[in-house]
Amino acid sequence: MRRFHVFILMFVCATLLLFQAVWAENKPQGNSPVITASYAVEKGYYGYIWKIYIEAEDEDGDMSKIAAVVHHPGYGHYPTDWIMVKSPYRKKMKGYLQWNTFSSRASYLSEWTNISLTVTVVDKAGHESNEVVFPFEFVSGTRKEPEPPAPFNEKGLPRLGYIHIDLFDTHQRETTRTWEK
């Protein structure tokens, strides 16, 4: 019986050591990226080309992708859109993401439709940066885009990528459901 207890004790210790080793291996090493500055206009018409300016840095130089998630009241969250970070921008980036807000899934969006876009940067080790949230309201009559503030007021800032999210008009969905009944 004593041998059995010793065997069980050794088995439990070995299992705990294995779990500790696996956990330590899966724990990301290094530093998280940091979004140091951001800016985007808060209103635009349906079909507006929205520029979301971000400046980010990572001490490790291994930023790999940008996550963009839209929250739309009345619909919920859209699937995450991933923008791959090009190699020159893996340590430090300053530029804009472009989102053409025209949607192939909606012929229009109702006036005063509000959404919010959440942006984070992820590095190769899986570290996430701080989140930045950009509110946006669809309104007609907003045509002139103001100049972005510093540090985004420089000419020739690069486009870091495109956001590919198609919005739904929540009022259009309700109308369709009513007619289907």
DRENTORTOR-471920 format. One record per residue (C-alpha): residue in one letter; x, y, z; residue number from 1. Coordinates in steps of 0.2 Angstrom, whole numbers, plus 5000, padded with zeros to 4 digits. Layout:
N
LOBA_a_X_Y_Z_NUM
...
This chain:
181
LOBA_m_5000_5000_5000_1
LOBA_r_5014_5012_5004_2
LOBA_r_5022_5009_4986_3
LOBA_f_5005_5014_4979_4
LOBA_h_5004_5030_4989_5
LOBA_v_5022_5034_4984_6
LOBA_f_5017_5030_4965_7
LOBA_i_5002_5042_4966_8
LOBA_l_5012_5056_4974_9
LOBA_m_5025_5055_4961_10
LOBA_f_5012_5054_4947_11
LOBA_v_5004_5070_4954_12
LOBA_c_5020_5079_4955_13
LOBA_a_5025_5074_4938_14
LOBA_t_5008_5080_4931_15
LOBA_l_5009_5097_4940_16
LOBA_l_5027_5099_4933_17
LOBA_l_5021_5095_4916_18
LOBA_f_5007_5108_4917_19
LOBA_q_5018_5121_4923_20
LOBA_a_5031_5118_4909_21
LOBA_v_5017_5119_4896_22
LOBA_w_5009_5135_4904_23
LOBA_a_5026_5143_4904_24
LOBA_e_5029_5138_4886_25
LOBA_n_5012_5146_4880_26
LOBA_k_5014_5162_4890_27
LOBA_p_5019_5175_4877_28
LOBA_q_5037_5183_4880_29
LOBA_g_5041_5201_4876_30
LOBA_n_5032_5217_4876_31
LOBA_s_5014_5222_4870_32
LOBA_p_5012_5234_4856_33
LOBA_v_5006_5252_4861_34
LOBA_i_4994_5263_4851_35
LOBA_t_5002_5280_4855_36
LOBA_a_4990_5291_4845_37
LOBA_s_4974_5290_4836_38
LOBA_y_4961_5300_4827_39
LOBA_a_4946_5299_4815_40
LOBA_v_4931_5310_4811_41
LOBA_e_4915_5306_4820_42
LOBA_k_4902_5310_4806_43
LOBA_g_4900_5306_4788_44
LOBA_y_4888_5301_4774_45
LOBA_y_4884_5284_4768_46
LOBA_g_4898_5278_4757_47
LOBA_y_4910_5290_4765_48
LOBA_i_4929_5285_4764_49
LOBA_w_4933_5285_4782_50
LOBA_k_4951_5286_4787_51
LOBA_i_4956_5280_4804_52
LOBA_y_4973_5287_4809_53
LOBA_i_4984_5277_4821_54
LOBA_e_5002_5278_4827_55
LOBA_a_5008_5262_4836_56
LOBA_e_5025_5255_4842_57
LOBA_d_5032_5239_4848_58
LOBA_e_5049_5237_4857_59
LOBA_d_5051_5220_4850_60
LOBA_g_5047_5225_4832_61
LOBA_d_5035_5211_4829_62
LOBA_m_5018_5219_4826_63
LOBA_s_5009_5207_4814_64
LOBA_k_4991_5212_4812_65
LOBA_i_4978_5225_4816_66
LOBA_a_4961_5220_4822_67
LOBA_a_4945_5230_4818_68
LOBA_v_4929_5226_4826_69
LOBA_v_4912_5236_4823_70
LOBA_h_4899_5237_4835_71
LOBA_h_4882_5242_4828_72
LOBA_p_4867_5245_4840_73
LOBA_g_4852_5235_4834_74
LOBA_y_4864_5222_4826_75
LOBA_g_4878_5218_4837_76
LOBA_h_4896_5215_4833_77
LOBA_y_4902_5211_4816_78
LOBA_p_4916_5198_4813_79
LOBA_t_4934_5204_4816_80
LOBA_d_4943_5211_4801_81
LOBA_w_4962_5207_4801_82
LOBA_i_4974_5219_4792_83
LOBA_m_4991_5212_4791_84
LOBA_v_5005_5224_4795_85
LOBA_k_5018_5226_4782_86
LOBA_s_5036_5223_4787_87
LOBA_p_5042_5241_4787_88
LOBA_y_5029_5245_4800_89
LOBA_r_5032_5231_4812_90
LOBA_k_5042_5241_4825_91
LOBA_k_5034_5258_4822_92
LOBA_m_5019_5263_4812_93
LOBA_k_5010_5279_4808_94
LOBA_g_4997_5280_4795_95
LOBA_y_4979_5277_4792_96
LOBA_l_4967_5263_4789_97
LOBA_q_4954_5266_4775_98
LOBA_w_4936_5260_4776_99
LOBA_n_4924_5263_4761_100
LOBA_t_4908_5263_4771_101
LOBA_f_4897_5259_4756_102
LOBA_s_4891_5241_4760_103
LOBA_s_4886_5228_4747_104
LOBA_r_4873_5221_4760_105
LOBA_a_4863_5237_4762_106
LOBA_s_4857_5250_4748_107
LOBA_y_4858_5263_4761_108
LOBA_l_4860_5266_4780_109
LOBA_s_4847_5276_4789_110
LOBA_e_4851_5294_4794_111
LOBA_w_4859_5295_4811_112
LOBA_t_4864_5277_4811_113
LOBA_n_4878_5275_4825_114
LOBA_i_4892_5263_4825_115
LOBA_s_4909_5261_4834_116
LOBA_l_4925_5254_4828_117
LOBA_t_4937_5246_4840_118
LOBA_v_4955_5245_4834_119
LOBA_t_4969_5235_4842_120
LOBA_v_4986_5229_4836_121
LOBA_v_4993_5211_4839_122
LOBA_d_5011_5206_4838_123
LOBA_k_5018_5189_4833_124
LOBA_a_5018_5183_4851_125
LOBA_g_5000_5186_4853_126
LOBA_h_5001_5202_4864_127
LOBA_e_4987_5214_4861_128
LOBA_s_4989_5233_4862_129
LOBA_n_4977_5245_4871_130
LOBA_e_4960_5247_4862_131
LOBA_v_4955_5263_4854_132
LOBA_v_4937_5266_4850_133
LOBA_f_4931_5277_4836_134
LOBA_p_4912_5282_4836_135
LOBA_f_4904_5286_4820_136
LOBA_e_4887_5293_4814_137
LOBA_f_4880_5292_4797_138
LOBA_v_4873_5309_4793_139
LOBA_s_4870_5318_4776_140
LOBA_g_4877_5335_4773_141
LOBA_t_4895_5331_4779_142
LOBA_r_4906_5333_4764_143
LOBA_k_4922_5342_4769_144
LOBA_e_4934_5332_4780_145
LOBA_p_4944_5342_4792_146
LOBA_e_4963_5341_4792_147
LOBA_p_4969_5328_4805_148
LOBA_p_4978_5335_4820_149
LOBA_a_4996_5332_4825_150
LOBA_p_5005_5319_4823_151
LOBA_f_4994_5315_4808_152
LOBA_n_4994_5332_4799_153
LOBA_e_5010_5327_4789_154
LOBA_k_5008_5325_4770_155
LOBA_g_5011_5308_4763_156
LOBA_l_5006_5297_4777_157
LOBA_p_5005_5279_4771_158
LOBA_r_4989_5269_4770_159
LOBA_l_4992_5254_4782_160
LOBA_g_4977_5244_4775_161
LOBA_y_4959_5243_4771_162
LOBA_i_4945_5238_4782_163
LOBA_h_4933_5226_4774_164
LOBA_i_4917_5225_4784_165
LOBA_d_4900_5226_4776_166
LOBA_l_4886_5234_4787_167
LOBA_f_4868_5229_4787_168
LOBA_d_4854_5242_4789_169
LOBA_t_4845_5236_4804_170
LOBA_h_4828_5244_4799_171
LOBA_q_4829_5235_4782_172
LOBA_r_4831_5218_4791_173
LOBA_e_4816_5222_4801_174
LOBA_t_4805_5227_4786_175
LOBA_t_4811_5211_4777_176
LOBA_r_4806_5200_4792_177
LOBA_t_4788_5208_4793_178
LOBA_w_4785_5205_4775_179
LOBA_e_4790_5187_4776_180
LOBA_k_4777_5183_4789_181
